[in-house]
Amino acid sequence: MSLSPGTRLGPYEVAALIGAGGMGEVYRARDTRLNRDVALKVLPEVFSRDGQRMARFEREAKLLASLNHPNIAAIYGLEESGPIRALVMELVEGPTVAERIASGALPLDEALPIARQVADAVEYAHEHNVMHRDLKPANIKVTAEGVVKVLDFGLAKALSEEPTAEDISNSPTLSMAATRQGVILGTASYMSPEQARGKKVDKRTDVWALGCVLYEMLTGKQAFHGEDVTEILAAVVMKEPAFDALPANTPPAIQTLLRRCLRKDRRERLPDAGAARIEIQEALSAPATAEPVAAARGNGRERVLAVVAAVAIVIAALGWGAFAYFRPAPEETGSVRLLVSPPDGWNLAQRLGAVLAPAPIAVSPDGRRVAFVALDSGGKSVIWIRSLDSLTAQSLTGTEGGHAPFWSPDNRFLGFFAGGKLKKIDIAGGPPITLCDAPVGVGGTWNQDGLIVFTPTNTVTALLKVSAAGGTPTAATDLEQGETRHNRPFFLPDGEHFLYTAVGSTSEVRVFVASLGLSEREFLFNADSTNVVYSQGHLLFLRETTLMAQPFDAQRLELTGDPFPIAEQIQLPPVAPGSGLFSASVNGVLAYQTGESVAGSKLTWFDRTGKQAGVVGEAGLYGDVELSGDGKWATVSIPDQGRATRDLWVYDMARGLKTRFTSDPAAEQNSIWSPDGSRVVFNSRRKGHLDMYQKDSSGAGTEEVLLEDNFEKFPTAWSPDGRSILYVSGAGPTGAGRDLFVLPLSGDRKPIPFLQTQFSENYAQLSPDGRWVSFTSNESGRDEIHVAPFPGPGGRRLVSTAGGAQARWRPDGAEIFYLAPDNKLMVAEVNGRGSSFEVGAVKPLFQTRAVLGSRRAYDVSADGQRFLINTEPEQVVSAPITVVVNWTARLRR
């Protein structure tokens, strides 16, 4: 039944007919619900009238829709309208391989990459128990970017009548297109001998077809041909391809591969597409020889050269230890394990300062690469990528300071968080692209429609979503009563549903599955880590430090079995709840790190040369360092045991002993001391947002509420005269657009705006004489230190020279210190005694290992000669990442 432009099938509006074949007509259509173009494959009426066949087809289509691979054209769903049944599929632009071959044979450097991607797609489908059964050049498209898309995966079986015996009439292309001679010839030429004889087929049938396609790309001719179907099938069963028609520069390994793919006895045939993929990859990676010789037609000297070339290839393959590990093994040998270590001098990031490192490991969707965050000796983080067929990792330029990487579904891009932004970067090269604000960012996930769902901060927040092209984020989830934040989303294969965890006020972690289009969510189970991933029909999560797997039906969105352990002693942050150090791809590649939890930071004194001058207290996960005016006391925030929140503690600097200052279950973050040291003002999230409270510094007495509203508030400075407080306030879960306010401590205590702009101001500090205020602004595109008169009005002066944050004044007002982007402690000579503010020389003092992510990573002593720095520990060699290829193999034993 032909459809005219403008016809509607549910939300799909037909635009034009773009193809026809034995399995129906294909139309370009517009998905008016999701604003995307799709392909509608309208099934022949003979199928739609057969209720039993359609019921079986729907069951098979659900399995096909679960395939999620960059080289397989995706199936989105099944649509029906009256007698019309249509399969909704990914619209793939570009010519088919058959159209490319019509102009002649493809060059070797074009044919092999196509064949490798086809093999990759077939391998993935076979791992998910799906065979193609109708693989041919007409079912393979190549986009303008060189990406291969295999079409009609599994439809031969899905549309068959499922008879008691296999025969060639079961091919829908043959049975439904008996009058289309060209289509008949096309399909018959790629049938395996067992298919042609009507015997039962297995995955080796697709291996045969892969060999036929590669042969045809290299020669421009079909491997088996004839005047009619009978002659073609006779050739398939009885004749050998003309291997001497292969180009002279065909590598011997590819010639051998073709012969093994096209063995008529399938017991002698190459066992699986994964082996073919690796042979092609090796040929692509091997050094080119001067005169490749065809093994089938050489003389004695040429045969010797061919042997030498083959030996060279074997030696090169042996040099790829990791590649040999990754090579798909016969099914009976089970999974393969290998170790991935960060480069020398780098360690896997287990924490980023006061922030426990979220998702430092990310396996690519195709299972070929592992991205990881590593720290250098100075505590600087960079994202690296290790391909499993390589011995070395490559750093991604532009990801300095980055964390929590996650992959695009086509394996081309990495999303990550850095500098308070969500960014993406092409792993092939190029600068990172900023997508939106994300103050901390603790996890993201990316679907096939170019939508990213992410956690913007490690404080109270629901999930947000934004286009992979950038824009303004919108809500993806809503916090329910008793929940403090939603964490670590993970898209299921359909790209519509996603997993995430919800953390409660008592640190309970609950796992949910939700949909982009619906507000409802489904509770699944409780976990001990904030990250849960889907892989090979299972959900992976932590119970204490044991990695568990639980069977899960990604179509019905329900658990189908009991959890069981698959790995022990997975690293988990010492403060619960946190993210376990593991990741997995949907196709069954698992990566994790074992070992003890990371050590905490130390409050360390340094002099102006960077020499260590003492340590206060024991190691801990400190944040928000603030010294009293006389330097005798310091407040710090420390994670509260058993809760996902922080409390404030006061250190006696002379004795190195700490006492608890707050104990409310809600989070307290940063604090400031009154000029005389008698009181402390701090913020707390006791009513769902950070409000400001005041308390006697001795800890005695009750706490007084200073300011409540619906915005996040961060006290940053107390005026020297004790009459007002300077604080930062920002609205919304992203924390974007923070401004500076003054809160009078007498009268009606109504906040007074000090600086409100479209940009974000932060880290405000008052000069010792109270006449100037230093602050950070991102007006230039990066954080810089500025100084303006207080309480105003007046212009501002730029202090930092190449980025900076966390400014502190020397107690006599003659210098401003700040942290540069590379974590160096900088000093600027300043003079604010007159009516104008003057900035002199700016220079580095020393390299620090100051905890990044802490709002206040350091403070200055009362004499201005020492610095109390929340310091990362010296790097120690971290355990390597364990990678398990085909981790579910053990389940089949």
Steps between C-alpha positions, in 0.01 A plus 500: 500500500665823382482810717477853367688796652312647795354167613511465880578182690464599862753781560683427172429708190609343170726719287612284206563145376873429522520128422326170446595136540381157590434607858283797411518862396710756687392859551664806644273634774500768767457405864284795611529398864880501524571732202725260312500329161453124496466218250167316486521148360141416406458123507338313210129437541557125497677539833260743661204274419663203670421542872725217616794627299448858620489387863828317449644797311418733789684269739805493273483877441531563873824301502629691198411832662730413790803508269699813572809527282641790297521282186146361520206707382281525807139383524287744695168319506202356317210715379167390364207684348211291369646236267839674485786364711825692495832459671642832625875510437797731509524702180846448355621744237757397244548243223486125543812294441321355198475850354868561573599173330291591193775745412770235532709326764577695816863585583650285773523791745127562454377140491678376812365767739149430371547125546638552851194700605265242345682224688473703819124533453454131423716402799292716732171359366622143537592573862136598546373183328394677182605391151457714192428219247481744209834685512585652161636828357148639454445468876812698591513878488796734546437850632687809385721468810601146403284333765351167388140417582375146446130497415224241548681313776311187596193576287546186294420294807245744637297495178533129426207262538708289736441171314612165625797488263728768367499562127596785274141605452515625858711791387250784489692654216447187293153403606350846486667624183472214256439740214795725585780313332775739605404469866492121471845491348631734765385286790591162357859610438562541875336183626718248677507143371298377797245773437481407132450131591216586738687393812488670838721807516709653777726802536749353253248580227558870571877438496459354148300804389763731651762327287282544192458871568873558556589302186258708295630829638857404405426358154186685393346161419279262690676196641224275361301597194290352219222562254224401739440392856568135421844576357588732787404247765685227313811718505459560872487126567750374241746770388781702656528878456763628260753597765749598229267792422600666826716813460874437504542714812258292708686406820560126540310508830189633322529234230519236771207658679285486185583136444409418860173695481400322180569142601201297385521266798395726783697287747814624319374857468617791716297449820376852564494859378717615790792303365444659158491845655833450670665363186382806307612733779844339503529541124403866531754558774787296357774685309447497126734271305666612182355226279211303654476174312188296434554164663273324257704576189863553600809305400737342752680826580169679542372229731812544715436874514140434594612277785745767617223761489270272695769444764550876524130547561504232769796668672323836489191339646701346782637846579148612577462326833183682596357440155562130535313511829210677336480261207162321518564144612298195407184488704614211713804693633284757675595858582838672464664720764768765462640786705508867405735725697523880490819636341813528713472786748120499488242340725137418453298779660322366805413842629524852366577699809207523737284336235512123479593427139179421314526243219875501434455202264276483191489212251397602147169364370677271253729369775812598304634776722521598863504867598639579842584804709857508628684741728859615461733556795357850548142379520403625153244277330499409131280256312679218319378241252643153473400292198499134591699417187780734607769483766487873582241755602455840336411816689227726366630853463248744640372274778727639770303519823239270352315221675203262470538413129221329307476393135278595209313199359708506179827484700625824339462746785557515872288711726667620820491771767764767558511856627136497606385404150371196315717453190554258213808420294562307179743222588652528151618853582386857542421728792229424757160662450309642795138388513362657819569580865566219747672618821645159593347237274492144629384296202329509163353279230443561128233343277467440127284809453773733621360561846715504814361439849738598778548577868612865519638514853580293806257693719119489498391452142280301267617391155513746211493441125653699215563458129842365405524813285473716813232722643307569818446192717153397607382263771518127427384385844341649811618443855248316714445551871808399700737491199809719495625436147473282188821345371677337210238446226556219249296462178363158418538377140171652383632851572169591662529344843784555743620377835595729786547492875326714760682579825294564811582712802622188681728406206270222385555439126196391298521395135229613256421470132329797338398626157575826323138553410330399823511626856446151642793292616540139611688400812733204447712438812738654755875519435815606683641714218354789306583349160305222327559389139335264254706233322412181316152469647610581856517795737837544670528666842679472834409326822765639734814440287367202302395559141162335444308415185124455487309380191288779350264508204573831325181472294257434784708705743489239773735281696494136392724328754696527820828695535832314509863612551741540207798685655630572849670793678392771259627838611234706671554839665541485879198726549168353392333525269740535211565370153668164464796488265345292223348542155362270232383510141166364390680236289678347799836667562550568870766721663563550870768582756558307820686594815474711811311827507694816431668682789379842606665839475701671774489852643861600438694817575738638233728802504530742208760282328273195501688323778278293725480644850270261685180297483179551699310191611460175309412435137137554403266607221526867593342796331432869557799610709449823697736643765386727779646851496761421764592171330435292811200314362383363166166372376489223240222292348525121531262236357277363773536127552206309357348801324551669166545835674772707668524647848721780627783432742729740686873430527711623791806595296744482790400151609387357167173376648157543346152524651165475328331837438176388325312171513180557305424224244487764225816617324711784638765618255693818554549745786651837594627639833399829655789751526529440878472122462195473721252380240484286188256543213441196282255366244279193542247320285252427779201631305591378154730789406816648644396758758730695731525440875703654783644327807742573785845379396534302823214279383285600797149638470243478226536572131341814360355518150645801319344464154250263342381509139471262206851565370836339574710724727872484578640736766845612388615797714419687820558874486787619726256722692281196574187666361433300183569179316588459134352193339449334163154397387376313196171353383422165345667159509779595261624782718549719193489878532617535859507856632643686798284634784551678832301396807481765775510345848276767652166653416271302269794294366379543143763390244654773287621407148866583453572359155240345271594412142418242234825329597598313813681667791649298781763473778445855627744625769529837671831680542626538861392865507158415354537741205542247218350170403674234292291250309506255211308567178470289186411800285801440274413134447718376785528577868711810573565696821358853511496771768228765543438769765277405793219575552524672162446650255804491273676310228689176538866407451624172359757331727570154354687469172397160362207375705460466873269421791479496879662835570623575854637829636820531697397630844666840436327535159826524300457176307228283352558127470307270268512158334583489130329245270807273527471506883797734554468741791536849351565834667416849373641818653214744556450846644155612608593774744395782268179571314598266218615142510840416353628158392874439482706192418327163481713188543476136610604398849501120471318203353235360733303180521204694634175306502307598191124523527509640853352850526787602727809289449734718707531797735776742602661527843459812712853618411450434128808275475347154513215322326273229639422292190259209471756281325462186293726213611807411296411281210547128543475247222134411461376155413451440127157485342378146444323457167286192438390435144179298476449494876178296467686199355538353848121504539463251215725237657 
